[in-house]
Amino acid sequence: MTRTTNKVFIYIGSVLIFFAAVCYAYFQELYFLAIPFAVIIAAYLIQYPQYLFYLLMLSIPWSVEFNFNPGLGTDLPDEPLMLLGSLATVFYLIYRRKSIRIANINFLVAIIILQILWASITVITSSDFIISIKYILAKGWYLLSFFVLPLLLFKNPNFFRTSVLLFLCSMLAVTALVLVRQEINGWTFEKINESVRPFFRNHVNYSSVLIFMVPLLIAILQLVGSKKIEFFLYFLLIGVLIAVYFSYARGAWLALIAGLIAYWLLKKRLMVFGFLSVLVLILIGVFWIKLNERYVKFSNDYSSTIFHSNFREHLIATYQLKDLSNAERIYRWVAGVRMIKDNWQTGSGPSTFYSQYKSYALPAFKTYVSKNPEKSTVHNYFLLMLIEQGVIGCLLFLALLTAAFWYTQKIYFRTDEKFWKVVVSAVASILAMQCVINFLSDMIETDKVGSVFYLCIATLVIADIKTRKDKSNLSADVESVS
């Protein structure tokens, strides 16, 4: 930091201290005295973004939803830290612009840039401009904190390892707390949501983050050399698998299987083929069920489609199509598909599904929870992109996933370095899990699941750069020897 910058901070600090003292003297409220300290801490974290990022990784599992009023809410403390992370990223890019070298732009970076540009266009044509603007702003600090900032900092492998370990340890601590609460509550399905709050909205959100711990622990197991540490990691892995089982989340169980299949596909060089094959099968299924309005046969019996507090009854109701959560999911999917035809080019606009979908819903699919007091969305992120950002928005998201799977396969077979092989294997499994989770929900825009998604994409960009450099250095060495 330059002498001029130091003077600026001293002047600003002095003004803040004076302002806080005056406010305290007038209002007699102690929290005014905390303002200068908060600003000093924020300034320090912006100046040293690696520590800010560490704090952000620690805070993600523990963050809670906080509503100032019915129309304004945030996640504390990770969302304020994201804002600081965004500022830190901007300052980093400005002050160190001369030292930053932009190599051949990665295709993943290009797609994300196109996504933001297209989302900005859909904001202009949105049915609710104000809500859509909020989406773009939130998306901006998500990407700056979880995509751009990691690209600037992850170049150091030690920083990468520390960040992953902090996130893993933090989530494991939350998991331990949840398991203790579940034990107190008798491990019942009825009280699972009570056990995970306030850190997670419900057991689905909890399990969606929990399953990411499985590939992370397996990756660490492959990299450690100590038998004692391996034994401890196996103990943790078994504990996480037990926690996944007692999360009572069917989607998480499916996602865990998808992660294992993804690892197998990666080994067989079939990652992209597998992903595209699943997409084709889904499209065929959608056209088949829509043909001659076959989907109407899947409408539910309003009186018998209820919430089951017993998990065994819950599973039976699932395959009998009498499960409340899946019935409500189908209700919204039908409404969402009916919305597409009116705005298929640019969509209805980001974050506008809730305000639009009820007029497109069919009464035959209505359930006890269709009033939707939580204001949740369509429960399928792929469909949500199609509804809110049109065909191009959905295709860009699919292109991002396809490119990500292609990079995992390319990097895995390009490098001989065990570290990066293990890293991209874990990323491939987590991204496959993300696909399943976001086919049954829409969590890319949430602080806990969305952060992991963009961190995975950033990791692939770094891995691509690192392994390309290693390959070019090896080729240069071979040429010099010959």
C-alpha positions as CSV (number, residue, x, y, z in Angstrom):
1,M,0.0,0.0,0.0
2,T,1.4,3.4,-1.0
3,R,1.9,6.3,1.4
4,T,-0.9,8.3,-0.3
5,T,-3.3,5.4,0.2
6,N,-2.3,5.1,3.8
7,K,-3.2,8.8,4.3
8,V,-6.5,8.3,2.6
9,F,-7.4,5.4,4.9
10,I,-6.3,7.5,8.0
11,Y,-8.5,10.4,7.0
12,I,-11.5,8.2,6.2
13,G,-11.0,6.3,9.5
14,S,-10.8,9.5,11.5
15,V,-14.1,10.8,9.9
16,L,-15.8,7.5,10.6
17,I,-14.7,7.5,14.3
18,F,-16.0,11.1,14.7
19,F,-19.3,10.2,12.9
20,A,-19.7,7.1,15.1
21,A,-19.0,9.0,18.3
22,V,-21.6,11.7,17.3
23,C,-24.2,9.1,16.5
24,Y,-23.6,7.3,19.8
25,A,-23.8,10.5,21.8
26,Y,-27.1,11.5,20.1
27,F,-28.9,8.1,19.8
28,Q,-27.3,6.4,22.8
29,E,-27.0,3.1,20.8
30,L,-23.8,1.1,21.3
31,Y,-23.8,-0.5,17.8
32,F,-22.8,2.9,16.3
33,L,-19.4,2.5,17.9
34,A,-18.9,-0.8,16.0
35,I,-19.0,1.0,12.6
36,P,-15.4,2.1,12.5
37,F,-14.2,-1.4,13.5
38,A,-16.4,-3.0,10.9
39,V,-15.0,-0.7,8.2
40,I,-11.4,-1.3,9.3
41,I,-11.9,-5.1,9.2
42,A,-13.6,-4.8,5.8
43,A,-10.8,-2.6,4.4
44,Y,-8.2,-5.2,5.7
45,L,-10.1,-8.1,4.1
46,I,-10.3,-6.3,0.8
47,Q,-6.6,-5.5,0.9
48,Y,-5.8,-9.2,1.6
49,P,-8.5,-11.1,-0.4
50,Q,-7.0,-14.6,0.4
51,Y,-8.1,-14.2,4.0
52,L,-11.5,-12.9,2.9
53,F,-11.9,-15.9,0.7
54,Y,-10.9,-18.3,3.6
55,L,-13.6,-16.6,5.8
56,L,-16.1,-17.0,3.0
57,M,-15.4,-20.7,2.7
58,L,-15.8,-21.1,6.4
59,S,-19.1,-19.2,6.5
60,I,-21.0,-20.9,3.7
61,P,-22.3,-23.9,5.7
62,W,-23.2,-21.8,8.7
63,S,-25.0,-19.0,7.0
64,V,-28.6,-18.3,7.8
65,E,-31.5,-16.6,6.0
66,F,-32.4,-13.2,7.5
67,N,-35.3,-11.1,6.3
68,F,-35.4,-7.4,7.0
69,N,-39.0,-7.3,5.8
70,P,-41.2,-9.6,3.6
71,G,-39.6,-8.2,0.4
72,L,-36.0,-7.9,1.5
73,G,-33.8,-10.7,2.8
74,T,-30.2,-11.9,2.8
75,D,-27.9,-14.7,3.9
76,L,-25.7,-13.9,6.9
77,P,-22.8,-13.8,7.1
78,D,-21.8,-15.1,3.6
79,E,-23.7,-12.6,1.5
80,P,-22.0,-9.5,3.0
81,L,-18.7,-11.4,2.6
82,M,-19.6,-11.9,-1.1
83,L,-20.1,-8.2,-1.5
84,L,-16.7,-7.6,0.1
85,G,-15.3,-10.3,-2.2
86,S,-16.7,-8.5,-5.2
87,L,-15.1,-5.3,-4.1
88,A,-11.8,-7.1,-3.4
89,T,-11.9,-8.6,-6.9
90,V,-12.5,-5.2,-8.5
91,F,-9.7,-3.6,-6.5
92,Y,-7.4,-6.5,-7.3
93,L,-8.1,-6.2,-11.0
94,I,-7.5,-2.4,-10.9
95,Y,-4.4,-2.2,-8.8
96,R,-2.7,-5.3,-10.2
97,R,-3.9,-5.0,-13.8
98,K,-0.3,-4.7,-15.1
99,S,0.8,-8.0,-13.5
100,I,-2.3,-9.9,-14.7
101,R,-1.6,-11.9,-17.8
102,I,-4.6,-13.1,-19.9
103,A,-3.6,-16.3,-21.6
104,N,-5.8,-18.0,-24.3
105,I,-9.3,-17.5,-23.0
106,N,-10.8,-20.6,-21.6
107,F,-14.0,-21.7,-23.3
108,L,-15.7,-21.9,-19.9
109,V,-14.9,-18.3,-19.2
110,A,-16.3,-17.3,-22.6
111,I,-19.6,-19.1,-22.0
112,I,-20.1,-17.5,-18.6
113,I,-19.5,-14.1,-20.2
114,L,-22.1,-14.9,-22.8
115,Q,-24.5,-16.0,-20.1
116,I,-24.2,-12.7,-18.3
117,L,-24.6,-10.7,-21.5
118,W,-27.7,-12.7,-22.5
119,A,-29.2,-12.5,-19.0
120,S,-28.7,-8.7,-19.2
121,I,-30.7,-8.7,-22.5
122,T,-33.5,-10.7,-20.9
123,V,-33.6,-8.1,-18.1
124,I,-34.5,-5.5,-20.6
125,T,-37.4,-7.5,-22.0
126,S,-38.4,-8.8,-18.5
127,S,-42.0,-8.8,-17.3
128,D,-40.7,-7.3,-14.0
129,F,-37.7,-5.1,-14.6
130,I,-36.9,-4.4,-10.9
131,I,-36.9,-8.0,-9.8
132,S,-34.7,-9.0,-12.8
133,I,-32.2,-6.2,-12.1
134,K,-31.8,-7.6,-8.5
135,Y,-31.1,-11.0,-10.1
136,I,-28.3,-9.5,-12.3
137,L,-26.7,-7.7,-9.3
138,A,-26.8,-10.8,-7.2
139,K,-25.4,-12.9,-10.0
140,G,-22.6,-10.4,-10.4
141,W,-21.3,-10.7,-6.8
142,Y,-21.8,-14.5,-6.9
143,L,-19.6,-14.7,-10.0
144,L,-17.0,-12.2,-8.8
145,S,-16.7,-14.0,-5.4
146,F,-16.9,-17.6,-6.5
147,F,-15.5,-17.5,-10.0
148,V,-13.3,-14.5,-10.7
149,L,-11.7,-14.2,-7.3
150,P,-10.7,-17.9,-7.2
151,L,-9.2,-17.5,-10.7
152,L,-7.0,-14.8,-9.3
153,L,-6.1,-16.7,-6.1
154,F,-6.1,-20.4,-6.9
155,K,-2.9,-20.2,-8.9
156,N,-1.1,-21.2,-5.6
157,P,-1.9,-25.0,-4.9
158,N,-1.5,-24.4,-1.2
159,F,-4.2,-21.8,-1.3
160,F,-6.4,-24.2,-3.2
161,R,-5.9,-27.0,-0.7
162,T,-6.5,-24.7,2.3
163,S,-9.8,-23.3,0.8
164,V,-11.1,-26.8,0.2
165,L,-10.1,-28.0,3.7
166,L,-11.7,-25.0,5.4
167,F,-15.0,-25.6,3.5
168,L,-14.9,-29.3,4.2
169,C,-14.2,-28.9,7.9
170,S,-16.8,-26.2,8.3
171,M,-19.5,-28.4,6.6
172,L,-18.4,-31.5,8.7
173,A,-18.9,-29.4,11.9
174,V,-22.4,-28.5,10.8
175,T,-23.1,-32.1,9.9
176,A,-22.0,-33.2,13.4
177,L,-24.3,-30.7,15.0
178,V,-27.2,-31.9,12.8
179,L,-26.5,-35.5,13.7
180,V,-26.6,-34.6,17.4
181,R,-29.9,-32.9,16.9
182,Q,-31.3,-35.8,15.0
183,E,-30.3,-38.1,17.8
184,I,-32.1,-35.9,20.3
185,N,-35.1,-35.9,18.0
186,G,-35.1,-39.7,17.7
187,W,-33.8,-39.8,14.0
188,T,-37.3,-39.2,12.8
189,F,-38.2,-38.1,9.3
190,E,-40.9,-35.8,10.7
191,K,-38.3,-33.7,12.6
192,I,-35.5,-33.6,10.0
193,N,-36.2,-30.1,8.9
194,E,-36.2,-28.9,12.5
195,S,-32.7,-30.6,12.9
196,V,-31.1,-28.7,10.0
197,R,-32.4,-25.2,10.7
198,P,-31.5,-22.4,10.8
199,F,-28.4,-23.2,8.7
200,F,-30.5,-24.9,5.9
201,R,-34.0,-24.1,4.8
202,N,-34.9,-27.8,4.8
203,H,-33.4,-31.3,4.5
204,V,-33.1,-31.1,0.7
205,N,-30.8,-28.1,0.9
206,Y,-28.8,-29.7,3.6
207,S,-28.4,-33.0,1.8
208,S,-27.5,-31.2,-1.5
209,V,-24.4,-29.7,0.1
210,L,-23.6,-32.8,2.3
211,I,-23.2,-35.1,-0.7
212,F,-20.4,-32.9,-2.1
213,M,-18.3,-33.9,0.9
214,V,-18.1,-37.5,-0.4
215,P,-16.0,-36.8,-3.5
216,L,-13.9,-34.3,-1.5
217,L,-13.1,-36.8,1.2
218,I,-12.3,-39.5,-1.4
219,A,-10.0,-37.0,-3.2
220,I,-8.1,-36.2,0.0
221,L,-7.8,-40.0,0.7
222,Q,-6.1,-40.4,-2.6
223,L,-3.6,-37.7,-1.9
224,V,-2.6,-38.2,1.7
225,G,0.3,-40.5,2.5
226,S,-0.2,-41.2,6.2
227,K,-2.0,-44.3,7.3
228,K,-3.3,-42.6,10.5
229,I,-4.8,-39.8,8.5
230,E,-6.3,-42.3,6.1
231,F,-8.0,-44.1,9.0
232,F,-9.5,-40.8,10.2
233,L,-10.7,-39.9,6.7
234,Y,-12.4,-43.2,6.3
235,F,-14.1,-42.6,9.6
236,L,-15.3,-39.2,8.4
237,L,-16.4,-40.7,5.1
238,I,-18.5,-43.3,6.8
239,G,-20.0,-40.6,9.0
240,V,-20.9,-38.5,6.0
241,L,-22.6,-41.5,4.3
242,I,-24.6,-42.1,7.4
243,A,-25.6,-38.5,7.5
244,V,-26.7,-38.7,3.8
245,Y,-28.8,-41.7,4.6
246,F,-30.5,-39.9,7.6
247,S,-31.0,-36.7,5.6
248,Y,-34.0,-38.6,4.1
249,A,-33.5,-36.9,0.8
250,R,-34.2,-39.1,-2.2
251,G,-32.7,-36.6,-4.6
252,A,-29.4,-36.7,-2.7
253,W,-29.3,-40.4,-2.9
254,L,-29.8,-40.3,-6.6
255,A,-27.2,-37.6,-6.9
256,L,-24.7,-39.7,-5.0
257,I,-25.2,-42.6,-7.5
258,A,-24.8,-40.1,-10.3
259,G,-21.5,-39.0,-8.9
260,L,-20.2,-42.6,-8.8
261,I,-21.4,-43.1,-12.4
262,A,-19.6,-39.9,-13.5
263,Y,-16.3,-41.2,-12.0
264,W,-16.7,-44.4,-14.0
265,L,-17.6,-42.5,-17.2
266,L,-14.5,-40.2,-16.7
267,K,-12.3,-43.3,-16.5
268,K,-13.8,-44.6,-19.7
269,R,-13.6,-41.3,-21.6
270,L,-17.4,-41.1,-21.8
271,M,-18.2,-38.1,-19.8
272,V,-19.6,-35.9,-22.6
273,F,-21.2,-38.8,-24.3
274,G,-22.9,-39.8,-21.0
275,F,-24.2,-36.3,-20.3
276,L,-25.5,-35.8,-23.9
277,S,-27.1,-39.2,-23.9
278,V,-29.0,-38.4,-20.7
279,L,-30.2,-35.0,-22.3
280,V,-31.4,-36.8,-25.4
281,L,-33.3,-39.4,-23.3
282,I,-34.9,-36.6,-21.3
283,L,-36.0,-34.8,-24.4
284,I,-37.5,-37.9,-25.9
285,G,-39.3,-38.5,-22.6
286,V,-40.7,-34.9,-22.6
287,F,-41.9,-35.2,-26.2
288,W,-43.5,-38.5,-25.5
289,I,-45.3,-37.4,-22.4
290,K,-46.5,-34.2,-24.1
291,L,-47.8,-36.0,-27.2
292,N,-51.6,-36.4,-27.2
293,E,-51.5,-34.8,-23.7
294,R,-50.3,-38.0,-22.0
295,Y,-49.1,-35.9,-19.0
296,V,-52.7,-35.3,-17.9
297,K,-52.8,-39.0,-16.8
298,F,-50.2,-38.1,-14.2
299,S,-52.5,-35.6,-12.4
300,N,-52.9,-36.3,-8.7
301,D,-55.8,-37.0,-6.4
302,Y,-56.0,-33.9,-4.4
303,S,-57.5,-35.6,-1.3
304,S,-54.9,-38.5,-1.1
305,T,-51.8,-36.5,-2.1
306,I,-50.5,-35.5,1.3
307,F,-47.3,-35.2,3.3
308,H,-46.3,-38.4,5.1
309,S,-44.5,-38.0,8.4
310,N,-43.4,-41.7,8.2
311,F,-40.5,-42.1,5.8
312,R,-41.5,-45.6,4.7
313,E,-45.0,-44.3,3.8
314,H,-43.2,-41.3,2.1
315,L,-41.2,-43.7,-0.1
316,I,-44.3,-45.8,-1.0
317,A,-46.2,-42.6,-1.9
318,T,-43.3,-41.7,-4.2
319,Y,-43.7,-44.6,-6.6
320,Q,-47.5,-44.5,-6.3
321,L,-47.3,-40.8,-7.4
322,K,-49.1,-39.8,-4.2
323,D,-46.1,-38.0,-2.7
324,L,-46.9,-34.3,-2.0
325,S,-43.5,-32.9,-2.9
326,N,-43.3,-34.6,-6.3
327,A,-46.9,-33.9,-7.0
328,E,-46.3,-30.2,-6.4
329,R,-43.1,-30.4,-8.5
330,I,-45.2,-31.8,-11.4
331,Y,-47.8,-29.1,-10.9
332,R,-45.1,-26.4,-11.4
333,W,-43.4,-28.2,-14.2
334,V,-46.7,-28.4,-16.2
335,A,-47.2,-24.6,-15.5
336,G,-43.6,-23.9,-16.5
337,V,-43.8,-25.8,-19.8
338,R,-47.1,-24.0,-20.7
339,M,-45.3,-20.6,-20.0
340,I,-42.6,-21.3,-22.6
341,K,-44.7,-20.8,-25.7
342,D,-45.5,-17.2,-24.9
343,N,-41.8,-16.1,-24.4
344,W,-39.6,-18.8,-25.8
345,Q,-37.1,-16.3,-27.3
346,T,-36.1,-14.3,-24.3
347,G,-38.2,-15.8,-21.5
348,S,-40.3,-13.9,-19.0
349,G,-37.2,-12.4,-17.4
350,P,-34.9,-13.5,-14.5
351,S,-36.6,-14.2,-11.2
352,T,-40.1,-13.7,-12.6
353,F,-41.4,-17.3,-12.5
354,Y,-43.2,-16.9,-9.2
355,S,-45.2,-13.9,-10.3
356,Q,-46.3,-15.5,-13.6
357,Y,-46.8,-19.3,-13.2
358,K,-50.1,-19.6,-11.4
359,S,-52.1,-18.3,-14.4
360,Y,-50.6,-21.2,-16.5
361,A,-51.1,-23.9,-13.9
362,L,-53.7,-26.7,-14.4
363,P,-56.2,-27.2,-11.5
364,A,-55.9,-31.0,-12.1
365,F,-52.4,-31.0,-10.7
366,K,-53.0,-28.7,-7.7
367,T,-51.9,-29.8,-4.3
368,Y,-52.3,-28.8,-0.6
369,V,-49.1,-26.6,-0.9
370,S,-49.8,-24.9,-4.2
371,K,-50.3,-21.6,-2.5
372,N,-46.5,-21.5,-2.3
373,P,-46.0,-19.1,0.7
374,E,-42.2,-19.6,0.4
375,K,-42.3,-18.2,-3.1
376,S,-40.1,-21.0,-4.4
377,T,-39.7,-21.6,-8.1
378,V,-40.2,-24.4,-10.6
379,H,-37.9,-27.0,-9.0
380,N,-35.9,-27.7,-12.1
381,Y,-33.1,-25.3,-13.0
382,F,-32.9,-26.4,-16.6
383,L,-36.6,-25.6,-17.1
384,L,-36.3,-22.4,-15.1
385,M,-33.6,-21.1,-17.5
386,L,-35.9,-21.9,-20.4
387,I,-38.8,-20.1,-18.8
388,E,-37.0,-17.0,-17.6
389,Q,-34.2,-16.6,-20.1
390,G,-35.6,-18.4,-23.2
391,V,-34.0,-21.0,-25.5
392,I,-30.7,-19.2,-25.7
393,G,-30.4,-18.9,-21.9
394,C,-31.1,-22.6,-21.5
395,L,-28.7,-23.6,-24.3
396,L,-25.9,-21.5,-22.8
397,F,-26.3,-23.3,-19.5
398,L,-26.3,-26.7,-21.2
399,A,-23.2,-25.6,-23.1
400,L,-21.5,-24.6,-19.9
401,L,-22.1,-28.1,-18.4
402,T,-21.1,-29.9,-21.6
403,A,-17.9,-27.9,-21.8
404,A,-17.2,-28.5,-18.1
405,F,-17.5,-32.3,-18.5
406,W,-15.4,-32.1,-21.7
407,Y,-12.6,-30.3,-19.7
408,T,-12.7,-32.8,-16.9
409,Q,-12.1,-35.6,-19.4
410,K,-9.5,-33.6,-21.4
411,I,-7.5,-32.6,-18.3
412,Y,-7.7,-36.0,-16.7
413,F,-6.0,-37.7,-19.7
414,R,-3.7,-34.8,-20.5
415,T,-1.8,-34.7,-17.3
416,D,0.3,-37.3,-15.4
417,E,0.2,-35.2,-12.2
418,K,-1.8,-37.1,-9.6
419,F,-3.0,-34.0,-7.9
420,W,-4.8,-32.6,-10.9
421,K,-6.2,-36.0,-11.9
422,V,-7.7,-36.4,-8.4
423,V,-9.0,-32.8,-8.5
424,V,-10.8,-33.1,-11.8
425,S,-12.2,-36.5,-10.8
426,A,-13.8,-34.9,-7.8
427,V,-15.1,-32.0,-9.9
428,A,-16.6,-34.4,-12.4
429,S,-18.5,-36.2,-9.6
430,I,-19.7,-33.0,-8.0
431,L,-20.9,-31.5,-11.3
432,A,-22.8,-34.7,-12.0
433,M,-24.4,-34.4,-8.6
434,Q,-25.2,-30.8,-9.4
435,C,-27.1,-31.9,-12.5
436,V,-29.3,-34.3,-10.6
437,I,-29.9,-31.8,-7.8
438,N,-30.8,-29.0,-10.2
439,F,-33.0,-31.3,-12.3
440,L,-35.2,-31.8,-9.2
441,S,-34.6,-28.3,-7.7
442,D,-33.2,-25.0,-8.7
443,M,-30.2,-24.1,-6.5
444,I,-27.6,-22.6,-8.7
445,E,-28.6,-19.2,-7.5
446,T,-28.4,-20.2,-3.8
447,D,-25.4,-19.4,-1.6
448,K,-24.5,-22.9,-0.6
449,V,-25.1,-25.0,-3.8
450,G,-24.4,-22.2,-6.3
451,S,-21.1,-21.3,-4.6
452,V,-19.8,-24.9,-5.0
453,F,-21.0,-25.0,-8.7
454,Y,-19.0,-21.9,-9.7
455,L,-16.0,-23.0,-7.6
456,C,-15.9,-26.2,-9.6
457,I,-16.0,-24.3,-12.9
458,A,-13.2,-22.0,-11.6
459,T,-11.2,-25.0,-10.6
460,L,-11.4,-26.5,-14.1
461,V,-10.2,-23.2,-15.6
462,I,-7.2,-23.2,-13.3
463,A,-6.5,-26.9,-13.8
464,D,-6.6,-26.4,-17.6
465,I,-4.1,-23.5,-17.4
466,K,-1.8,-25.4,-15.0
467,T,-1.8,-28.7,-17.0
468,R,-1.3,-26.8,-20.3
469,K,1.7,-25.1,-18.8
470,D,3.1,-28.4,-17.4
471,K,2.6,-30.0,-20.8
472,S,4.4,-27.2,-22.7
473,N,7.2,-27.2,-20.2
474,L,7.6,-31.0,-20.6
475,S,7.7,-30.6,-24.4
476,A,10.3,-27.9,-24.2
477,D,12.5,-30.1,-22.0
478,V,12.2,-33.0,-24.4
479,E,13.2,-30.7,-27.3
480,S,16.2,-29.4,-25.4
481,V,17.4,-32.9,-24.6
482,S,17.0,-34.1,-28.2
